[in-house]
Amino acid sequence: MSQQPVVADVALDVTLECLDDSGRSHRIDTVLGYTRPDPYAVTMTFLTADEPLTWTFARELLVQGVAASAGEGDVHISPSSNDAGRAIILIMLSSPDGHLLLEAPTDEVTDFLDRTLALVPSGTESPHLDLDDLISQILSV
């Protein structure tokens, strides 16, 4: 699905449903990403015809939004179900240009979050500074 690889320690290709203002649904190929160097954040990269467009927001917001409505400002996330009764996550993105309502399969989002939490558990996000590696890098210059 990816046009360009998204560099991440944990990545998930997922197709989201986007609801337009008239209520019609459109599919958007997307990559959820998580990297250890930015342990508090997740990215949502939309693979558009022009170029990828990335939104970054707190991993904790996504964790909270799987279970209950969460969010302030530009990103709101809440659990729901679609017309077929399948569990979904609603993600509302807002910008000065407008709003976008997305539906993501709960099981795929939960799998993604489980993998990020296995890599960097909640509460251990502080970046680790390896002084020995830093000294080696400085001395090798």
HUDA-V49013 format. One record per residue. N is the residue number from 0. SS is DSSP state (~ for helix, > for strand, _ for the rest). OMEGA is omega in radians with two decimals (NA if undefined). D_CENTER is the distance of its C-alpha to the mean C-alpha in whole Angstrom. Layout:
((N/SS/OMEGA/D_CENTER) (N/SS/OMEGA/D_CENTER))
//
This chain:
((0/_/-3.02/16) (1/_/3.02/15) (2/_/3.10/18) (3/_/3.13/17) (4/_/3.04/15) (5/_/-3.09/12) (6/_/-3.11/13) (7/_/3.03/11) (8/_/3.05/13) (9/>/3.12/10) (10/>/3.11/9) (11/>/3.00/9) (12/>/-3.13/11) (13/>/3.06/10) (14/>/-3.13/13) (15/>/3.01/12) (16/>/3.12/15) (17/>/3.12/15) (18/>/3.12/18) (19/_/-3.06/21) (20/_/3.14/23) (21/_/3.12/26) (22/_/3.09/24) (23/_/-3.11/23) (24/>/3.08/20) (25/>/3.12/19) (26/>/3.12/17) (27/>/3.05/14) (28/>/-3.00/13) (29/>/3.03/9) (30/>/2.97/8) (31/>/-3.10/4) (32/>/3.11/6) (33/>/3.11/7) (34/_/3.10/11) (35/~/3.14/14) (36/~/3.09/15) (37/~/-2.91/12) (38/_/-3.13/12) (39/_/-2.97/11) (40/>/2.91/8) (41/>/3.08/4) (42/>/3.05/4) (43/>/-3.08/4) (44/>/3.12/8) (45/>/-3.11/10) (46/_/-3.08/13) (47/_/3.13/16) (48/_/-3.11/20) (49/_/3.14/20) (50/_/3.13/18) (51/_/3.11/14) (52/>/-3.04/12) (53/>/2.97/9) (54/>/3.09/8) (55/>/3.09/7) (56/>/-3.03/7) (57/>/3.06/8) (58/~/-3.12/7) (59/~/3.08/11) (60/~/3.11/10) (61/~/3.09/7) (62/~/-3.14/10) (63/~/-3.08/13) (64/~/3.07/12) (65/~/-3.06/12) (66/~/-3.07/16) (67/_/3.12/17) (68/_/-3.11/16) (69/>/3.02/14) (70/_/3.05/14) (71/_/3.06/16) (72/_/-2.97/16) (73/_/-3.07/14) (74/>/3.06/11) (75/>/-3.09/12) (76/>/3.10/11) (77/>/3.09/14) (78/>/3.12/15) (79/>/3.00/17) (80/>/-3.12/19) (81/_/-3.10/20) (82/_/3.13/24) (83/_/3.14/24) (84/_/3.13/23) (85/_/3.11/20) (86/>/3.12/17) (87/>/3.01/14) (88/>/3.05/12) (89/>/3.13/12) (90/>/3.12/10) (91/>/3.09/12) (92/>/3.14/12) (93/>/3.06/15) (94/>/3.08/17) (95/_/-3.13/21) (96/_/-3.14/20) (97/>/-3.09/19) (98/>/3.11/17) (99/>/3.09/15) (100/>/-3.10/14) (101/>/3.02/12) (102/>/3.12/13) (103/>/3.09/10) (104/>/-3.10/13) (105/~/-3.08/13) (106/~/3.13/14) (107/~/3.11/11) (108/~/3.14/8) (109/~/3.09/11) (110/~/3.11/12) (111/~/-3.13/9) (112/~/3.11/9) (113/~/3.13/13) (114/~/3.12/12) (115/~/-3.12/11) (116/~/3.04/13) (117/~/3.14/16) (118/~/3.13/15) (119/_/-3.12/15) (120/_/3.07/16) (121/_/3.13/16) (122/_/3.13/19) (123/_/-3.03/19) (124/_/-3.09/16) (125/_/3.14/19) (126/_/3.14/19) (127/_/3.12/22) (128/_/3.11/25) (129/_/-3.07/27) (130/~/3.12/31) (131/~/3.12/32) (132/~/3.13/30) (133/~/3.13/30) (134/~/3.11/34) (135/~/3.13/34) (136/~/-3.14/32) (137/~/-3.10/34) (138/~/-3.12/37) (139/_/-3.12/37) (140/_/NA/37))
//
